């Protein structure tokens, strides 16, 4: 059995930056164990699989270790494969049915805009080992799916060298760190070592929490953000109440075939 595979660098207009995602179009779902094995073999932050059933796209995402309920960069990369690499749609809009409901991606030139649910952070109690795991103390800690740790400066966020073993034991899906940006509205980094992703290069789902926070703090709905991982990425953001718009560019890296006996 042959499965097509594409790899796309999302949230970047150039190769070797942004967040790489593998995309596998399928004619029907393979066993979950096979999907997970493919994701582990790819060893990227995310591998996305999609099928088309009755004209509707259905999309799932896997880290090397687990299936997740929401992933931004692999959704953007899937749209790039559908629109640009496979040319499956003539219209500039694709709707995906996912574990997080319907997700719409709209193409405008070289920019792909994701319409995602907002996950605003709230006051929370937090694991008393969080600061030790991060190796630094944030000014504020809030919570949504992930911890949101707010620092005062971009330099502090860039300088963080978390202990991944200790961070993997923290009692949330992942940890987001953020601060005001020097040449953008805000910067962030994202750590999910317990899920097989020590540091994610650019994280769309984290911005479901970051956008509501920074929109409220800065008093504006449209924001420009950078994720300051080693690869780096750029995101054009908008807060729309219970939804957020997360937009970015994409660069295709490879196209090939997986051979499954």
Buried (B, 14 or more C-beta within 10 A) or exposed (E): EEBBBBBBBBBBBEEEBBBBBBBBBBEEBBEEEBBBBBBBEBEBBBBBBBBEEEEEBBBBBBBBBBBBEBBBBBBBBBBBBBBBBBEEEEEBEBBBBBEBEEBBBBBEEEBBBBBBBBBBBEEEEBBEBBBBBBEBEBEEBBBBBBBBBBBEBBEBBBEBEBBBEBBBEBEBBBBBBBBBBEEBBBBBBBBBBBBBBBBBBBBBBBBBBBBBBBBEEEEEBEBBBBBBBEBBBBBBBBBEEEBBBBBBBBBBBEBEEBEEE
